[in-house]
Amino acid sequence: MKPIVIVGMGLAGTCTAWNFWHRGVPFRIVDSGRPGSSVVAAGLIHPVTGKQCTVAPDFAVRREQAETFYRTIEALVSTQCWHPLEVWRLLSQEEVKKKISRFESGVAASWVLGIEKQARWPEETAVLLRGGARLDVAHFLQISRDFFAAQNCYRQGECPLPQQNELTILCEGAEGLMRGNPVAWRHRCARGEILTVHAPNWRQERMVTGRGWLVPVGQDCYKVGATYEWDQLERGPTTEGMKRLREMAQFLGGPDFEVVAHEAGVRPILRQSQPVAGRLDENLYVLNGLGSKGSLYAPWASEQLVNHILDGKEMESTLCVASYFANLA
Ligand SMILES: Cc1cc2nc3c(=O)[nH]c(=O)nc-3n(C[C@H](O)[C@H](O)[C@H](O)COP(=O)(O)OP(=O)(O)OC[C@H]3O[C@@H](n4cnc5c(N)ncnc54)[C@H](O)[C@@H]3O)c2cc1C
């Protein structure tokens, strides 16, 4: 087999690297050092998503795969980056009329621990869910980089064009999708802003979602997010973003907080946050389109890709890059 080069060390490239490492196959991983969206991501995993309160059909399976994957790495380097969490999903009175049945007997019912009123959100109905988690993405990337640097297989730098004598795997995130070279993607990348706040009075141990989300990250700090914008993707944090995030923080957590950080990133989105992986040409492979669910999908998608490259195993059709382009045609 030709030498393997992974380009990009966000969640996609890092999980791909771990899969090669678990299989005992040598590789090099190269990253430009420009912060991608993984550096910004809150790493949330929760069963009931979106305004429609849906549960992805593959959620339970992917969550189990993700937990096993991250726990294996935690054990290997003696650290913690996976944090299981219960979730408050807040429903407005209007939402209760239309959606409560989904939690009582519908798609989300098996994830519900209770439905109640909470003094903190007197106008809302609070649904308590199991199955949430937070991946500390920044920590996961850091321990992985340190580990692979110690094995001499990580290098910081720009990757030159793919070489004929190597097998290159592009894990370039939104940057790669927007560049449109060597492949013209039809992307729907979305810019997002996020706050880190310090709020000792909030004393919230659960993730809270509904009109945004907040998640405890330790030492009385919380991440609060996130905005979605589909234009001017290159812009960094904005004053409008700050205003909206402050409103979310106030509603979900309370009035007393101090902003510690305000960041922006671009989610790599191809089709409803469903990733795409596979072969582009003889020496070139890709894993991208992790969307807003990179923490959940990266372990599964990268394992599928690595098994495909090493064993010729067919990938699940929902992931396969060939079916992505066939559907575009
Ligand atoms: C505000 C916000 C909040 C989010 N919250 C969550 C969340 O709660 N849960 C969740 O699961 N996901 C979340 N996401 C989404 C998550 O960030 C993405 O799904 C995931 O990080 C994408 O990972 P990636 O590796 O594909 O891309 P990236 O993280 O962007 O990594 C790509 C890397 O490739 C490098 N690169 C690109 N081109 C080259 C080149 N030619 N040579 C060398 N290096 C190169 C870049 O520098 C970068 O480091 C969020 C995103 C945003 C913006």
The ligand as an ORCA input file, in Angstrom:
! r2SCAN-3c Opt
* xyz 0 1
  C     -20.334     27.483     16.523
  C     -20.246     26.004     16.261
  C     -20.757     25.122     17.205
  C     -20.679     23.751     16.982
  N     -21.152     22.915     17.950
  C     -21.099     21.580     17.754
  C     -21.580     20.689     18.754
  O     -22.060     21.119     19.805
  N     -21.505     19.348     18.508
  C     -20.955     18.861     17.361
  O     -20.889     17.631     17.193
  N     -20.499     19.681     16.396
  C     -20.576     21.024     16.560
  N     -20.113     21.859     15.581
  C     -19.714     21.277     14.304
  C     -18.310     20.714     14.337
  O     -17.464     21.777     14.615
  C     -17.977     20.071     12.986
  O     -18.881     19.056     12.684
  C     -16.577     19.449     12.993
  O     -15.728     20.152     13.810
  C     -15.986     19.390     11.600
  O     -14.717     18.802     11.696
  P     -13.745     18.695     10.432
  O     -12.560     17.948     10.871
  O     -14.503     18.201      9.257
  O     -13.365     20.211     10.082
  P     -12.409     21.238     10.846
  O     -12.574     21.162     12.290
  O     -12.648     22.569     10.202
  O     -10.933     20.741     10.525
  C     -10.324     20.893      9.263
  C      -8.841     21.099      9.495
  O      -8.159     20.971      8.247
  C      -7.158     21.947      8.171
  N      -6.875     22.150      6.751
  C      -7.730     22.517      5.766
  N      -7.098     22.521      4.570
  C      -5.809     22.156      4.806
  C      -4.664     21.959      3.973
  N      -4.709     22.131      2.647
  N      -3.493     21.565      4.553
  C      -3.412     21.379      5.888
  N      -4.493     21.532      6.720
  C      -5.654     21.908      6.186
  C      -7.781     23.151      8.880
  O      -6.773     24.036      9.323
  C      -8.501     22.466     10.042
  O      -7.670     22.332     11.164
  C     -20.128     23.235     15.783
  C     -19.604     24.133     14.854
  C     -19.655     25.499     15.070
  C     -19.088     26.436     14.053
*
